[in-house]
Amino acid sequence: MLRNRVRELRARHDYTQADLAEKIGATRQTVGMIEKADYAPSVVLALRIAAVFRVSLEDVFWLEGEEQPND
């Protein structure tokens, strides 16, 4: 399963789900589903999310069972 730090990063940047959705060209519902790991984003969407937070893709997303990224 794909895990992520989207909620944590979004909170650090003081973005709402709607703010992030607008920045990545998605809906608020999509952001919520990604945060809950109910939806695995496309590579393009995942790259957009990483770019908004100015971190690597691996700092946002990882596969369950792999090492979680460091701060």
DSSP file (Angstrom, degrees, kcal/mol; ACC not computed):
  #  RESIDUE AA STRUCTURE BP1 BP2  ACC     N-H-->O    O-->H-N    N-H-->O    O-->H-N    TCO  KAPPA ALPHA  PHI   PSI    X-CA   Y-CA   Z-CA
    1    1 A M              0   0    0      0, 0.0    63,-3.5     0, 0.0     2,-0.5   0.000 360.0 360.0 360.0 143.6    0.0    0.0    0.0
    2    2 A L  E     -A   63   0A   0     61,-0.2     2,-0.3    35,-0.1    61,-0.2  -0.701 360.0-166.8 -83.4 124.8    1.2    3.5   -0.8
    3    3 A R  E     -A   62   0A   0     59,-3.6    59,-2.0    -2,-0.5     2,-0.3  -0.712   7.8-175.9-106.7 161.2    1.7    5.7    2.3
    4    4 A N  E     -A   61   0A   0     -2,-0.3    57,-0.2    57,-0.2     3,-0.1  -0.975  36.8-142.3-154.6 167.4    2.2    9.4    2.4
    5    5 A R     >  +     0   0    0     55,-1.6     4,-2.8    -2,-0.3     5,-0.3  -0.031  61.6 121.9-116.6  25.6    3.0   12.5    4.5
    6    6 A V  H  > S+     0   0    0     54,-0.3     4,-2.9     1,-0.2     5,-0.2   0.925  74.8  48.0 -59.6 -47.7    0.6   14.8    2.6
    7    7 A R  H  > S+     0   0    0      1,-0.2     4,-2.4     2,-0.2    -1,-0.2   0.929 113.8  47.6 -60.2 -45.5   -1.5   15.8    5.6
    8    8 A E  H  > S+     0   0    0      2,-0.2     4,-2.1     1,-0.2    -2,-0.2   0.931 115.1  44.5 -61.5 -47.3    1.6   16.5    7.7
    9    9 A L  H  X S+     0   0    0     -4,-2.8     4,-1.6     1,-0.2    -2,-0.2   0.888 111.9  53.1 -66.0 -39.0    3.3   18.6    5.0
   10   10 A R  H  <>S+     0   0    0     -4,-2.9     5,-2.6    -5,-0.3     4,-0.2   0.914 109.8  48.5 -62.2 -42.8    0.0   20.4    4.3
   11   11 A A  H ><5S+     0   0    0     -4,-2.4     3,-1.2    -5,-0.2    -2,-0.2   0.889 107.5  55.2 -65.4 -39.5   -0.3   21.3    8.0
   12   12 A R  H 3<5S+     0   0    0     -4,-2.1    -1,-0.2     1,-0.3    -2,-0.2   0.844 112.2  43.4 -61.1 -33.4    3.3   22.5    8.1
   13   13 A H  T 3<5S-     0   0    0     -4,-1.6    -1,-0.3    -5,-0.1    -2,-0.2   0.387 112.1-122.1 -93.5   3.0    2.6   24.9    5.2
   14   14 A D  T < 5 +     0   0    0     -3,-1.2     2,-0.4    -4,-0.2    -3,-0.2   0.880  60.2 149.9  57.0  41.8   -0.7   26.0    6.7
   15   15 A Y      < -     0   0    0     -5,-2.6    -1,-0.2    -6,-0.1     2,-0.1  -0.826  40.6-138.7-101.7 142.2   -2.6   24.9    3.6
   16   16 A T     >  -     0   0    0     -2,-0.4     4,-2.3     1,-0.1     5,-0.2  -0.448  34.3-103.4 -81.9 170.3   -6.2   23.6    3.6
   17   17 A Q  H  > S+     0   0    0      1,-0.2     4,-2.6     2,-0.2     5,-0.2   0.896 126.4  52.5 -59.6 -38.8   -7.1   20.6    1.5
   18   18 A A  H  > S+     0   0    0      2,-0.2     4,-2.2     1,-0.2    -1,-0.2   0.885 106.6  52.6 -65.8 -38.5   -8.7   23.1   -0.9
   19   19 A D  H  > S+     0   0    0      2,-0.2     4,-1.9     1,-0.2    -2,-0.2   0.951 113.1  43.2 -60.4 -49.8   -5.5   25.2   -1.0
   20   20 A L  H  X S+     0   0    0     -4,-2.3     4,-1.8     1,-0.2    -2,-0.2   0.914 111.2  55.3 -64.0 -42.7   -3.4   22.2   -2.0
   21   21 A A  H  X>S+     0   0    0     -4,-2.6     5,-2.6     1,-0.2     4,-1.1   0.911 108.0  49.0 -56.9 -43.8   -6.0   21.0   -4.4
   22   22 A E  H  <5S+     0   0    0     -4,-2.2     3,-0.3     1,-0.2    -1,-0.2   0.899 110.0  51.5 -63.3 -40.6   -5.9   24.3   -6.3
   23   23 A K  H  <5S+     0   0    0     -4,-1.9    -1,-0.2     1,-0.2    -2,-0.2   0.802 117.9  37.2 -67.8 -29.4   -2.1   24.3   -6.4
   24   24 A I  H  <5S-     0   0    0     -4,-1.8    -1,-0.2    -3,-0.2    -2,-0.2   0.453 111.7-112.5-104.5  -1.5   -2.0   20.8   -7.9
   25   25 A G  T  <5S+     0   0    0     -4,-1.1     2,-0.2    -3,-0.3    -3,-0.2   0.899  78.5 110.0  74.1  41.0   -5.0   21.0  -10.2
   26   26 A A      < -     0   0    0     -5,-2.6    -1,-0.2    -6,-0.2     2,-0.2  -0.709  69.3 -92.0-131.8-177.2   -7.2   18.5   -8.3
   27   27 A T     >  -     0   0    0     -2,-0.2     4,-1.9     1,-0.1     5,-0.1  -0.641  30.0-116.8 -97.4 159.9  -10.3   18.5   -6.1
   28   28 A R  H  > S+     0   0    0     -2,-0.2     4,-2.4     1,-0.2     5,-0.2   0.871 117.5  56.9 -59.4 -37.4  -10.4   18.8   -2.3
   29   29 A Q  H  > S+     0   0    0      1,-0.2     4,-2.3     2,-0.2    -1,-0.2   0.887 104.0  52.1 -63.5 -38.4  -12.0   15.4   -2.3
   30   30 A T  H  > S+     0   0    0      2,-0.2     4,-2.5     1,-0.2    -1,-0.2   0.926 108.8  50.1 -63.3 -44.6   -9.0   13.9   -4.1
   31   31 A V  H  X S+     0   0    0     -4,-1.9     4,-2.6     1,-0.2    -2,-0.2   0.926 110.8  50.1 -59.8 -44.3   -6.6   15.4   -1.6
   32   32 A G  H  X S+     0   0    0     -4,-2.4     4,-1.7     1,-0.2    -1,-0.2   0.901 110.7  48.7 -60.3 -41.9   -8.6   14.0    1.2
   33   33 A M  H  <>S+     0   0    0     -4,-2.3     5,-2.7     2,-0.2     6,-1.0   0.874 111.0  50.6 -68.0 -36.9   -8.6   10.5   -0.3
   34   34 A I  H ><5S+     0   0    0     -4,-2.5     3,-1.6     4,-0.2    -2,-0.2   0.937 108.7  52.1 -64.1 -46.0   -4.8   10.7   -0.9
   35   35 A E  H 3<5S+     0   0    0     -4,-2.6    -2,-0.2     1,-0.3    -1,-0.2   0.857 111.5  46.1 -59.3 -36.5   -4.3   11.7    2.7
   36   36 A K  T 3<5S-     0   0    0     -4,-1.7    -1,-0.3    -5,-0.2    -2,-0.2   0.436 113.1-119.7 -85.4   0.5   -6.3    8.7    3.9
   37   37 A A  T < 5S+     0   0    0     -3,-1.6    -3,-0.2    -4,-0.3   -35,-0.1   0.774  81.2 122.7  63.2  27.5   -4.5    6.4    1.5
   38   38 A D  S   <S+     0   0    0     -5,-2.7     2,-0.4     1,-0.2    -4,-0.2   0.529  73.8  37.9 -89.4  -8.5   -7.8    5.6   -0.2
   39   39 A Y  S    S-     0   0    0     -6,-1.0    -1,-0.2    -5,-0.1    -2,-0.2  -0.984  70.4-146.5-147.0 128.8   -6.4    6.8   -3.5
   40   40 A A        -     0   0    0     -2,-0.4    -6,-0.1    -3,-0.1   -37,-0.0  -0.867  29.8-133.4 -95.0 117.8   -3.0    6.4   -5.1
   41   41 A P        -     0   0    0      0, 0.0    -1,-0.0     0, 0.0    -2,-0.0  -0.243  22.5 -99.7 -69.3 157.9   -2.3    9.5   -7.2
   42   42 A S     >  -     0   0    0      1,-0.1     4,-2.7     4,-0.0     5,-0.2  -0.249  38.0-104.9 -64.5 164.4   -0.9    9.4  -10.7
   43   43 A V  H  > S+     0   0    0      1,-0.2     4,-2.6     2,-0.2     5,-0.2   0.913 122.9  52.0 -59.2 -42.8    2.8   10.0  -11.1
   44   44 A V  H  > S+     0   0    0      2,-0.2     4,-2.1     1,-0.2    -1,-0.2   0.930 111.5  45.3 -61.2 -46.4    2.1   13.4  -12.4
   45   45 A L  H  > S+     0   0    0      2,-0.2     4,-2.3     1,-0.2    -1,-0.2   0.903 112.4  51.5 -65.4 -40.9   -0.1   14.3   -9.5
   46   46 A A  H  X S+     0   0    0     -4,-2.7     4,-2.3     1,-0.2    -1,-0.2   0.901 110.0  49.7 -62.3 -40.9    2.4   12.9   -7.0
   47   47 A L  H  X S+     0   0    0     -4,-2.6     4,-2.3     2,-0.2    -1,-0.2   0.880 109.0  52.2 -65.5 -37.9    5.2   15.0   -8.6
   48   48 A R  H  X S+     0   0    0     -4,-2.1     4,-2.2     2,-0.2    -2,-0.2   0.908 109.0  50.3 -63.4 -41.7    3.0   18.1   -8.4
   49   49 A I  H  X S+     0   0    0     -4,-2.3     4,-1.6     1,-0.2    -2,-0.2   0.941 111.4  47.5 -61.9 -48.0    2.4   17.5   -4.7
   50   50 A A  H  X>S+     0   0    0     -4,-2.3     5,-2.1     1,-0.2     4,-0.7   0.895 111.0  52.6 -60.0 -40.3    6.2   17.1   -4.0
   51   51 A A  H ><5S+     0   0    0     -4,-2.3     3,-0.6     1,-0.2    -1,-0.2   0.888 104.1  55.4 -65.0 -39.7    6.9   20.2   -6.0
   52   52 A V  H 3<5S+     0   0    0     -4,-2.2    -1,-0.2     1,-0.2    -2,-0.2   0.903 115.6  38.5 -58.9 -40.6    4.4   22.3   -4.0
   53   53 A F  H 3<5S-     0   0    0     -4,-1.6    -1,-0.2    -5,-0.2    -2,-0.2   0.490 108.6-127.3 -89.7  -3.2    6.2   21.3   -0.8
   54   54 A R  T <<5 +     0   0    0     -4,-0.7     2,-0.3    -3,-0.6    -3,-0.2   0.912  69.2 116.3  56.1  47.6    9.7   21.5   -2.5
   55   55 A V  S   <S-     0   0    0     -5,-2.1    -1,-0.2    -6,-0.1    -2,-0.1  -0.858  71.2 -88.1-133.0 169.1   10.7   18.0   -1.4
   56   56 A S    >>  -     0   0    0     -2,-0.3     3,-1.0     1,-0.1     4,-0.5  -0.372  36.8-112.5 -75.5 159.9   11.5   14.9   -3.2
   57   57 A L  H >> S+     0   0    0      1,-0.3     4,-2.8     2,-0.2     3,-1.4   0.885 119.2  57.1 -56.7 -40.2    8.8   12.4   -4.2
   58   58 A E  H 34 S+     0   0    0      1,-0.3    -1,-0.3     2,-0.2    -2,-0.0   0.711  98.4  60.7 -67.8 -20.6   10.3    9.9   -1.7
   59   59 A D  H <4 S+     0   0    0     -3,-1.0    -1,-0.3     1,-0.1    -2,-0.2   0.624 116.1  32.6 -79.0 -13.0    9.9   12.5    1.1
   60   60 A V  H << S+     0   0    0     -3,-1.4   -55,-1.6    -4,-0.5     2,-0.3   0.789 122.4  35.0-106.8 -43.8    6.1   12.4    0.5
   61   61 A F  E  <  +A    4   0A   0     -4,-2.8     2,-0.3   -57,-0.2    -1,-0.3  -0.892  57.2 157.9-122.1 143.8    5.3    8.9   -0.7
   62   62 A W  E     -A    3   0A   0    -59,-2.0   -59,-3.6    -2,-0.3     2,-0.3  -0.979  41.0-101.4-154.9 159.6    6.6    5.4    0.2
   63   63 A L  E >   -A    2   0A   0     -2,-0.3     3,-2.3   -61,-0.2   -61,-0.2  -0.656  46.6-100.3 -84.7 138.7    5.4    1.8    0.0
   64   64 A E  T 3  S+     0   0    0    -63,-3.5     3,-0.1    -2,-0.3    -1,-0.1  -0.299 111.8  33.2 -55.0 137.1    4.2    0.2    3.2
   65   65 A G  T 3  S+     0   0    0      1,-0.5    -1,-0.3    -3,-0.0     2,-0.2   0.212  99.8 100.8  95.9 -14.1    6.9   -1.9    4.7
   66   66 A E  S <  S-     0   0    0     -3,-2.3    -1,-0.5     1,-0.1     2,-0.1  -0.576  89.8 -77.6 -95.1 165.9    9.7    0.3    3.4
   67   67 A E        -     0   0    0     -2,-0.2    -1,-0.1    -3,-0.1    -4,-0.1  -0.408  47.8-121.4 -65.8 133.4   11.5    2.8    5.6
   68   68 A Q        -     0   0    0     -2,-0.1    -1,-0.1     1,-0.1    -9,-0.1  -0.498  36.8 -98.5 -73.3 143.9    9.5    6.0    6.2
   69   69 A P        -     0   0    0      0, 0.0     2,-0.1     0, 0.0    -1,-0.1  -0.203  35.8-118.1 -63.2 153.8   11.2    9.2    5.1
   70   70 A N              0   0    0      1,-0.1    -3,-0.0    -3,-0.1     0, 0.0  -0.470 360.0 360.0 -85.5 162.0   13.1   11.4    7.5
   71   71 A D              0   0    0     -2,-0.1    -1,-0.1     0, 0.0   -12,-0.0   0.467 360.0 360.0 -72.6 360.0   12.2   15.0    8.3
